[in-house]
Structures are given as structure tokens and as C-alpha cells.
Amino acid sequence: MADLKGKTIFITGASRGIGKAIAMRAARDGANITIAAKTAEPHPKLPGTIYTAAEEIEEAGGKALPMIVDVRMEDQVQAAVDETVKTFGGIDILVNNASAISLTGTLHTAMKKYDLMHHVNTRGTYLCSQRCIPHLLKAENPHILNLSPPLNMEERWFAPHVAYTMAKFGMSMCVLGMAGEFRAQGIAVNALWPKTTIDTAAVRNVLGGVDMAVRSRKPEIMADAAHSILVRPCREATGNFFIDEEVLSGDGETDLDQYAVSPGNELIPDFFC
């Protein structure tokens, strides 16, 4: 089975949650991982920093480069990319995981929150991709993976939270456009999204609390699905909007209960599924 040993992966928002789970899965293969995230100091409500994540990655068998990065800041993104190339010799994979969320209607979404979501989600994804692509073009099996939903232009996905949907669909439009733009050069650009809600800090602290968390799946399902995508030949898998459980089922995995936070509970479908 193919693995990510020796591959260099630049992951945004990898200090916790899904980003960290993807990093940990790659670390077990022996990958090099840049943790590009803002959390350098412990947060009173949120676990983990870029430094604690780096320690766990190295304990798992990978090599880690913790970098303080706000994906809205061009200079910080460029510095992290440059340091990654200096440290590890190149970049093989970019995972655009960093995201901001506010499931609010139009009249209850402050423009500051609107700007945050669009600057982190859409602009941050575009910026990180733009700065990593020159190095991905030199890689043997280059991939960009955006944690964003399938593009579905139906009213029901927009009406409850127009601003958030626009920002997440912006990430997905990067997939659609960049997959076509760089297909001939061999860079695979794909999206991955969960079928159910995932037990993350956002779910526990912003969206639904413990009640939602216990009806969710663990971040490891996204990590295993991402691993499956990132080891595929780049010219054979691009421009796809993958769903986590469909990826794993396609690989022959039949025990999806292992990913449930509380096996037996009815799972909550994700917002875009």
C-alpha cells in the first residue's frame, strides 16, 4: 500500500481538530509536516498549540515544522512556505484546512465576521495555493486538498447562512478552477468533506456543544480519507469533491462505526450533505 513516507505536507490550521488528525496520520508514515496555524499560546477553551502538535507529530514518527501563520497575511504564508522548502527541500502536498465559521443569517452576520470568513476560507486557500504551487510543480506526486463541500447551487445550502456558504464554496471553486488550470502540469486538486458532523472544537464550543459532539464522528475519519486521496497518482485523481465515508467505502472499509464518538447514536448529517 502506498504511503506518505518522506513527503512534505503543508497543512493550514493543523494545531488541532481535522488538520491535526490529517497531520498525525501522515506522521505515522514518516512524513514531514509544516503546521501552519495561529495558535502559539495555549487557549483557555481550545486544546493544543503548534508546538504541542509538533511534539505529537514527532512522537508518531514524522518530522514537524511549527510555523505561526495567519493565512490572511501574505508575508506569514510566504515565510512559512520558504522555511518549509529550506527545511525539507520542497513541498509535495498542500492541505487547505484553516477555516472560519458563523452559521448566521444575513441580518445577524456582522461585516467583520463576513470578512473573516471570506479572508480565511476563500482568500486564505487561494493565497496558500498560489504560494505553494511553484514548489508543487517540482514534486513527484503533487496534491492540493481543500477541506470544502461539493458545489451544489441549491437554495437550501445558502438560505440559512449565506455568508458562510459563500466562503466555503469559494474554497470549492478553487478546486474546480485550479484542477483544470494545473491538470496538464500534473497537480491534483481535490476537495474533501464529511458526511456527518465531526467532533471538533467548533462543534463543541460554537455549534452544538456536547449533544452534537456525541452524535458526530471523530476527526480520524477525515484523516484516513485524506490519506487515501493523497497517496493516489496525481494524474488519476483530480477535480473531485470527495465525501469521507464514500472514500473509505470505496477502499473496502466496512467498519465505519469505529469512527463514531459514541457508537450506536444516530449521527447528524453535515451541513452540506
C-alpha positions in Angstrom: 0.0 0.0 0.0 1.3 3.5 -0.9 2.2 5.8 2.0 3.5 9.3 2.6 7.0 8.5 3.9 9.4 11.3 3.2 6.6 13.5 1.7 6.5 17.2 2.8 3.0 18.3 3.6 2.0 22.0 4.3 -1.2 21.9 6.5 -3.1 25.1 7.5 -4.9 25.1 10.8 -3.1 21.9 11.9 -2.7 22.7 15.6 -6.0 20.8 16.4 -9.1 19.1 15.0 -9.2 17.7 11.5 -6.0 19.4 10.4 -4.0 17.9 13.2 -5.6 14.4 12.6 -4.5 14.6 9.0 -1.0 15.5 10.2 -0.9 12.7 12.7 -2.0 10.1 10.1 0.8 11.3 7.7 3.3 11.3 10.6 2.7 7.6 11.2 4.0 7.1 7.6 7.1 9.2 8.3 6.1 12.4 6.6 7.5 15.9 7.0 4.7 18.3 8.2 4.6 22.1 8.4 2.0 23.1 11.0 0.8 26.5 9.6 -1.5 27.9 12.3 -2.1 30.9 14.5 -2.1 29.2 17.9 1.3 29.7 19.5 0.0 30.2 23.1 -2.5 27.9 24.9 -6.1 29.0 24.6 -8.4 28.8 27.7 -11.1 26.9 25.8 -9.3 25.2 22.9 -6.7 22.4 23.3 -3.3 22.5 21.6 -0.8 24.8 20.0 1.5 24.5 17.0 4.2 23.4 19.4 2.3 20.7 21.2 1.1 19.4 17.8 4.7 19.3 16.6 5.7 17.2 19.6 2.9 14.7 18.9 3.7 14.5 15.2 7.4 13.7 16.0 6.4 11.2 18.6 4.2 9.5 16.0 7.2 9.2 13.6 7.0 12.3 11.5 9.1 15.5 11.3 7.4 18.7 12.2 8.0 22.4 11.5 5.7 24.6 13.6 5.1 28.0 11.9 2.9 30.8 13.2 0.7 31.6 10.3 -2.4 33.7 9.8 -3.5 32.6 6.3 -4.8 36.1 5.7 -1.3 37.5 5.9 0.8 37.2 2.7 4.1 37.7 4.4 3.4 35.0 7.0 2.3 32.5 4.4 5.3 33.2 2.2 7.7 32.9 5.1 6.2 29.6 6.1 6.5 28.3 2.6 10.1 29.5 2.3 11.0 27.9 5.6 9.4 24.6 4.6 11.4 24.4 1.4 14.6 25.4 3.3 14.0 22.8 6.0 12.6 19.9 4.0 13.8 20.6 0.4 10.4 21.2 -1.2 6.6 20.8 -0.9 4.7 17.7 -2.1 1.2 18.3 -0.7 -0.8 21.3 0.5 -3.9 20.8 2.7 -6.1 23.9 3.0 -7.8 23.1 6.2 -7.9 26.5 8.0 -11.5 27.9 8.2 -13.7 30.3 10.0 -17.4 29.7 10.6 -20.5 31.6 11.6 -23.9 29.9 10.8 -25.8 33.2 10.9 -28.4 34.7 8.7 -27.8 37.9 6.7 -29.2 40.3 9.3 -27.1 38.7 12.0 -23.8 38.5 10.3 -21.6 41.4 11.1 -19.4 42.5 8.3 -16.3 41.9 10.4 -17.4 38.2 10.6 -18.2 38.2 6.9 -14.8 39.5 6.1 -13.1 37.0 8.5 -14.8 34.0 6.8 -14.0 35.2 3.3 -10.5 36.2 4.1 -9.6 32.9 5.9 -11.6 30.4 3.8 -11.6 31.7 0.2 -8.7 34.1 0.2 -6.5 32.1 2.5 -7.0 29.0 0.4 -6.2 30.9 -2.8 -3.1 32.5 -1.3 -1.6 29.3 0.2 -2.2 27.5 -3.1 -0.7 30.3 -5.1 2.5 30.3 -3.0 2.8 26.5 -2.8 2.2 25.8 -6.5 5.7 26.8 -7.7 7.1 24.1 -5.4 4.3 21.5 -6.1 5.2 21.8 -9.8 8.6 20.3 -8.9 7.1 17.4 -6.8 6.8 13.8 -8.0 3.2 13.4 -7.0 1.8 16.8 -6.0 -1.6 17.3 -4.4 -3.7 20.1 -3.1 -6.6 19.1 -0.8 -9.2 21.6 0.3 -11.5 20.8 3.2 -14.6 22.2 1.5 -18.0 20.9 0.3 -19.3 19.8 -3.1 -20.5 22.7 -5.2 -24.3 22.4 -5.2 -26.1 25.6 -6.3 -29.4 24.9 -4.5 -31.1 27.5 -2.4 -31.2 25.2 0.7 -27.5 25.3 1.1 -27.4 29.1 1.1 -30.5 30.3 2.7 -29.7 29.5 6.4 -26.2 31.1 6.3 -25.4 32.9 3.1 -22.1 34.3 4.1 -20.6 31.1 5.4 -21.8 29.1 2.3 -20.3 31.7 0.0 -16.9 31.5 1.9 -16.8 27.7 1.9 -17.9 27.4 -1.7 -15.1 29.8 -2.6 -12.7 27.1 -1.4 -14.5 24.6 -3.6 -14.4 26.9 -6.6 -10.6 27.0 -6.1 -10.8 23.2 -6.6 -12.9 23.4 -9.7 -10.7 26.1 -11.3 -7.2 25.0 -10.2 -7.8 21.4 -11.1 -8.4 22.5 -14.7 -5.7 25.1 -14.7 -3.0 22.7 -13.5 -4.2 19.4 -14.9 -1.6 19.3 -17.7 1.2 20.1 -15.2 0.1 17.1 -13.1 -1.0 18.9 -9.8 -4.1 17.1 -8.4 -6.6 19.5 -6.8 -9.4 17.9 -4.8 -11.9 18.7 -2.1 -12.9 16.5 0.9 -16.0 16.9 3.1 -17.6 14.9 5.9 -20.8 13.0 5.5 -21.6 13.7 9.2 -20.6 16.4 11.7 -17.1 15.9 13.1 -16.3 16.3 16.8 -14.1 19.4 16.7 -13.7 22.5 18.9 -16.1 24.3 16.6 -18.8 21.7 17.2 -18.3 21.7 21.0 -17.8 25.4 21.5 -19.7 27.1 18.8 -22.3 25.0 17.1 -23.9 22.3 19.2 -21.9 21.5 22.3 -21.6 18.0 23.8 -25.0 17.0 22.5 -23.9 17.4 18.9 -20.4 16.0 19.6 -21.7 12.7 20.8 -23.7 12.3 17.6 -20.6 13.1 15.4 -17.7 11.2 14.1 -14.0 11.5 15.2 -11.6 13.6 13.1 -9.8 10.4 12.2 -12.3 9.5 9.6 -11.3 12.6 7.7 -7.7 11.9 8.2 -8.0 8.3 6.8 -10.0 9.6 3.9 -7.4 12.3 3.2 -4.6 9.8 3.4 -6.4 7.6 0.8 -6.7 10.6 -1.6 -3.1 11.9 -1.1 -1.4 8.7 -1.9 -3.2 8.3 -5.3 -1.4 9.1 -8.5 -1.9 12.8 -9.1 -2.9 12.5 -12.8 -5.6 9.9 -12.0 -7.4 11.8 -9.2 -8.1 15.5 -9.7 -11.1 17.8 -9.7 -13.1 15.6 -7.3 -15.4 16.6 -4.5 -14.9 13.6 -2.2 -17.0 12.6 0.8 -15.2 10.9 3.6 -17.3 7.8 4.1 -17.5 7.2 0.3 -13.7 7.3 0.0 -13.3 4.7 2.7 -16.1 2.5 1.5 -14.6 2.6 -1.9 -11.3 1.4 -0.4 -13.2 -1.6 1.1 -13.6 -0.2 4.7 -16.8 -1.6 6.1 -16.5 -0.7 9.8 -17.4 3.0 9.9 -18.7 2.6 13.5 -15.1 2.8 14.6 -15.1 6.5 13.9 -18.2 7.3 15.9 -17.7 9.3 19.1 -20.4 7.3 20.7 -21.2 4.1 18.7 -24.9 3.5 18.4 -26.0 7.1 18.5 -27.8 8.5 15.4 -25.3 10.6 13.5 -26.0 14.2 12.4 -25.6 14.8 8.7 -23.2 17.6 7.9 -24.5 21.0 6.7 -23.8 20.4 3.0 -24.6 16.7 2.8 
